[in-house]
Amino acid sequence: MSSAQLLPEAPFEPQHFIRARSPRVYDYLLGGHEHYACDREAATAVRRTAEWVVEAARINRDFALQSVQVTLDLGVRQFLDLGCGLPGNRNVHEIAEQAPGSTTVYVDRDYEACLHTALRPDESPSMRVIHADLLAMDQLLASEAVCAALDRTRPVAVLLHDVLPWCGNDTAVHAAMATLRAWMPPGSTLSITHLTDHWHRATMPDTVAAYASHGLHVRPRCQEEIADLFADFDQQGLGLTATGRWHSSSRHTRYVQHRLDVHSAAFAGIAVKPTPGRNPPAHSGPAPRPA
């Protein structure tokens, strides 16, 4: 089945090309080409208040690549990328395909992002693309597309990289995450990066306002709020820490090199859903407090 067949028709509206959209702003910050003047104007306004925003985008992208390799090392071969955004130079399915039998399902509520992903020149039989809102998590996970692509008798790696900050309704986010965690089979991994004001308490309100002035609403969360998104899952590696600190072994440093925490402006974690009745692994434990 071609991944494009999983996309419902969603005609573009005129405002699509004159109002900034977060996937395109992110693409511009990473030096991509899928953006318009409105997206560049939004990114420029944000950079005036947050000089770290370009480096933070790069760190987030590098962690996303690293997290796939970390998950492969844990034996997981199915990937659900929620909020996949616009495709980059290297993407989840390209790394996952190192392991035979891997499957990647890309999901985004932005139709343009889905369309670009589905029509990539390197489209693979191992990837699927779904246009859906992750806040309607029960509908998404029960959809025919997800049920056909993912085998719930085996672990699934769920990726939520720089996605939840764009969901400002805390009640809806917690409901969606509870549904997701309950759906995930034991041994599944949950990888999250999330914007925080931990290192930018004085200037983050101005950054949020700069986004809002261009119609983009972002919700930074503190370390404790982000930790709650994982619930009782077992944190791996360094635990929930600054995104740029994730370089747990020399094998993975080709993706990530240590950067200053202040440049990350986000927390990141990879956690495993425990098997019921089984004690957590010895390496898991509370996340170290960042400097």
C-alpha positions as CSV (number, residue, x, y, z in Angstrom):
1,M,0.0,0.0,0.0
2,S,1.4,3.4,-0.9
3,S,1.7,5.7,2.0
4,A,-0.1,8.4,0.0
5,Q,-3.3,6.3,0.0
6,L,-3.6,6.9,3.7
7,L,-4.1,10.6,3.3
8,P,-7.7,12.0,3.2
9,E,-8.4,14.8,0.9
10,A,-7.8,18.2,2.6
11,P,-7.8,21.2,0.2
12,F,-5.5,24.0,1.1
13,E,-7.1,27.3,2.2
14,P,-5.7,30.7,1.1
15,Q,-4.5,31.4,4.7
16,H,-2.2,28.4,4.5
17,F,0.3,30.5,2.5
18,I,0.0,33.7,4.5
19,R,0.0,32.5,8.1
20,A,3.0,30.9,9.7
21,R,2.9,27.2,10.6
22,S,5.1,25.5,13.1
23,P,6.5,22.7,10.8
24,R,7.6,25.3,8.2
25,V,9.1,27.6,10.8
26,Y,11.1,24.6,12.2
27,D,12.2,23.7,8.6
28,Y,13.4,27.3,8.1
29,L,15.4,27.2,11.4
30,L,17.1,24.0,10.2
31,G,18.0,25.5,6.9
32,G,15.4,23.8,4.8
33,H,13.4,25.0,1.8
34,E,9.8,24.3,2.6
35,H,8.7,27.7,4.0
36,Y,7.1,31.0,3.0
37,A,7.7,34.6,3.8
38,C,5.2,34.4,6.7
39,D,7.3,31.5,8.3
40,R,10.5,33.4,7.9
41,E,9.0,36.5,9.5
42,A,7.9,34.4,12.5
43,A,11.3,32.8,12.9
44,T,13.0,36.2,12.7
45,A,10.7,37.6,15.4
46,V,11.4,34.6,17.7
47,R,15.2,34.9,17.2
48,R,15.1,38.5,18.4
49,T,13.9,37.2,21.8
50,A,15.6,33.8,21.7
51,E,19.0,33.7,20.1
52,W,19.3,30.0,21.1
53,V,16.3,28.9,18.9
54,V,18.4,27.8,15.9
55,E,20.8,25.7,18.0
56,A,17.8,24.3,19.9
57,A,16.2,23.2,16.7
58,R,19.4,21.5,15.6
59,I,19.8,19.8,18.9
60,N,16.2,18.5,18.8
61,R,16.7,17.1,15.3
62,D,19.9,15.3,16.3
63,F,18.3,13.8,19.3
64,A,15.4,12.6,17.2
65,L,17.9,10.7,15.0
66,Q,19.8,9.4,18.0
67,S,16.6,8.2,19.7
68,V,15.8,5.9,16.8
69,Q,19.2,4.2,17.1
70,V,18.8,3.9,20.9
71,T,15.4,2.3,20.4
72,L,16.8,-0.1,17.8
73,D,19.4,-1.2,20.2
74,L,16.6,-2.1,22.7
75,G,15.2,-4.4,20.0
76,V,12.2,-2.4,19.0
77,R,11.3,-2.5,15.3
78,Q,8.0,-0.5,15.0
79,F,8.0,3.3,15.1
80,L,5.1,5.7,15.5
81,D,6.3,9.2,14.9
82,L,3.6,11.6,16.2
83,G,3.9,15.1,14.9
84,C,6.5,14.1,12.3
85,G,6.6,17.6,10.7
86,L,8.3,18.2,7.3
87,P,10.9,15.6,6.2
88,G,14.5,16.4,6.6
89,N,17.8,15.2,5.1
90,R,17.6,12.0,7.2
91,N,14.4,10.6,8.8
92,V,13.1,8.0,11.1
93,H,12.4,5.3,8.6
94,E,15.8,5.7,6.9
95,I,17.5,4.8,10.2
96,A,15.0,2.2,11.3
97,E,15.5,0.3,8.0
98,Q,18.9,-0.7,9.3
99,A,17.0,-3.4,11.0
100,P,15.1,-5.8,8.7
101,G,11.4,-5.9,9.2
102,S,11.1,-2.4,10.6
103,T,8.0,-0.3,10.2
104,T,7.5,3.5,10.5
105,V,4.2,5.3,10.8
106,Y,4.3,9.1,10.4
107,V,1.4,11.1,11.8
108,D,0.8,14.9,11.7
109,R,-2.2,17.2,12.0
110,D,-0.6,19.5,9.4
111,Y,-1.7,18.2,6.0
112,E,1.2,19.8,4.1
113,A,3.7,18.0,6.4
114,C,1.9,14.7,5.7
115,L,1.9,15.3,2.0
116,H,5.6,16.2,1.8
117,T,6.4,13.0,3.8
118,A,4.2,10.8,1.7
119,L,5.6,12.1,-1.6
120,R,9.3,11.8,-0.7
121,P,11.5,10.5,-3.5
122,D,12.8,7.8,-1.1
123,E,9.3,6.7,0.0
124,S,9.7,3.2,1.4
125,P,7.3,0.2,1.6
126,S,8.1,0.2,5.4
127,M,6.6,3.6,6.0
128,R,3.0,4.9,6.3
129,V,1.7,8.4,6.6
130,I,-1.5,9.4,8.5
131,H,-3.1,12.8,8.6
132,A,-4.6,13.0,12.2
133,D,-4.6,15.1,15.4
134,L,-2.8,13.3,18.2
135,L,-5.1,15.0,20.7
136,A,-7.8,12.7,19.3
137,M,-5.6,9.8,20.4
138,D,-8.3,7.2,20.8
139,Q,-9.5,7.7,17.3
140,L,-6.0,7.7,15.9
141,L,-4.9,4.5,17.6
142,A,-8.2,2.7,16.7
143,S,-7.9,3.7,13.0
144,E,-7.7,1.1,10.4
145,A,-4.4,2.6,9.2
146,V,-2.6,2.2,12.6
147,C,-4.1,-1.2,13.2
148,A,-2.9,-2.5,9.9
149,A,0.6,-1.0,10.2
150,L,1.5,-1.8,13.8
151,D,1.4,-5.2,15.6
152,R,0.4,-4.7,19.2
153,T,1.8,-8.1,20.2
154,R,5.3,-6.5,19.8
155,P,6.7,-3.3,21.3
156,V,6.3,0.0,19.5
157,A,8.6,3.0,19.7
158,V,6.5,6.2,20.0
159,L,8.3,9.5,19.2
160,L,7.0,12.9,20.3
161,H,9.7,15.3,19.4
162,D,8.9,19.0,19.9
163,V,5.2,18.3,19.5
164,L,3.5,18.6,22.8
165,P,4.6,22.3,23.4
166,W,2.3,23.2,20.5
167,C,-0.6,21.6,22.4
168,G,-1.6,24.2,25.1
169,N,-4.6,22.4,26.6
170,D,-3.1,20.5,29.5
171,T,-6.2,18.5,30.1
172,A,-6.3,17.3,26.5
173,V,-2.6,16.5,26.5
174,H,-2.8,14.4,29.7
175,A,-5.9,12.5,28.4
176,A,-4.1,11.8,25.0
177,M,-1.0,10.6,26.8
178,A,-2.9,8.4,29.2
179,T,-4.6,6.8,26.2
180,L,-1.3,6.4,24.4
181,R,0.5,4.8,27.3
182,A,-2.3,2.4,27.9
183,W,-2.3,1.3,24.3
184,M,1.5,0.8,24.1
185,P,2.6,-2.9,24.6
186,P,5.0,-3.7,27.4
187,G,8.6,-3.1,26.2
188,S,7.6,-0.2,24.1
189,T,9.6,3.0,24.2
190,L,8.4,6.6,24.6
191,S,10.8,9.3,23.4
192,I,9.8,13.0,24.2
193,T,11.5,16.3,23.7
194,H,9.7,19.4,25.2
195,L,10.4,23.1,25.3
196,T,11.0,24.4,28.8
197,D,11.6,27.8,30.5
198,H,14.0,26.0,33.0
199,W,17.0,28.0,31.6
200,H,15.1,31.0,30.2
201,R,12.6,32.0,32.8
202,A,13.2,35.8,32.3
203,T,13.0,35.7,28.5
204,M,10.6,32.8,27.7
205,P,7.5,35.0,28.1
206,D,8.8,37.3,25.3
207,T,9.5,34.2,23.1
208,V,6.0,32.9,23.6
209,A,4.6,36.3,22.8
210,A,6.7,36.5,19.6
211,Y,5.3,33.2,18.4
212,A,1.8,34.3,19.4
213,S,2.1,37.5,17.4
214,H,2.4,35.3,14.3
215,G,-0.5,33.0,15.2
216,L,1.6,30.2,16.8
217,H,0.8,29.2,20.3
218,V,3.5,27.4,22.2
219,R,3.3,26.1,25.8
220,P,6.7,25.5,27.6
221,R,6.5,23.1,30.5
222,C,8.7,22.5,33.6
223,Q,10.7,19.4,34.2
224,E,8.1,18.0,36.6
225,E,5.3,18.5,34.1
226,I,7.3,16.8,31.4
227,A,8.2,13.9,33.6
228,D,4.5,13.3,34.3
229,L,4.1,12.6,30.5
230,F,6.1,9.4,31.0
231,A,4.1,8.3,34.1
232,D,5.7,5.1,35.5
233,F,7.8,4.2,32.4
234,D,11.4,3.4,33.1
235,Q,13.8,6.2,32.0
236,Q,16.8,5.0,30.0
237,G,20.3,6.4,29.7
238,L,20.7,9.8,31.3
239,G,17.1,10.0,32.3
240,L,15.0,13.2,31.7
241,T,17.7,15.8,31.1
242,A,18.7,18.6,28.7
243,T,18.3,17.4,25.1
244,G,21.9,18.2,24.3
245,R,23.3,15.9,27.0
246,W,22.0,12.8,25.3
247,H,25.2,11.2,24.0
248,S,25.2,8.0,26.0
249,S,27.9,6.2,24.0
250,S,30.5,6.8,21.3
251,R,28.3,4.9,18.9
252,H,25.7,7.6,19.1
253,T,28.0,10.7,19.1
254,R,27.8,10.8,15.3
255,Y,24.3,12.2,15.9
256,V,24.8,14.3,19.1
257,Q,27.7,16.2,20.6
258,H,27.3,17.8,24.0
259,R,25.9,21.3,23.9
260,L,25.2,23.8,26.6
261,D,21.9,23.1,28.4
262,V,20.9,26.7,27.9
263,H,21.0,26.1,24.1
264,S,18.8,23.0,24.3
265,A,16.0,24.9,26.0
266,A,14.2,21.6,26.2
267,F,14.2,18.3,28.2
268,A,14.4,15.0,26.5
269,G,13.9,11.4,27.7
270,I,13.5,7.9,26.4
271,A,11.6,5.5,28.6
272,V,10.4,1.9,28.4
273,K,7.0,0.6,29.4
274,P,7.5,-2.0,32.1
275,T,6.1,-5.5,31.9
276,P,3.4,-5.9,34.6
277,G,4.7,-7.5,37.7
278,R,8.3,-7.1,36.7
279,N,10.8,-5.0,38.7
280,P,12.3,-2.0,36.8
281,P,15.8,-2.5,35.4
282,A,18.8,-1.6,37.5
283,H,19.8,1.3,35.3
284,S,16.5,3.1,35.6
285,G,15.8,5.6,38.3
286,P,15.0,9.2,39.0
287,A,16.2,11.7,36.4
288,P,19.3,13.7,37.4
289,R,18.6,17.4,38.0
290,P,20.0,19.6,35.3
291,A,22.4,22.4,36.2
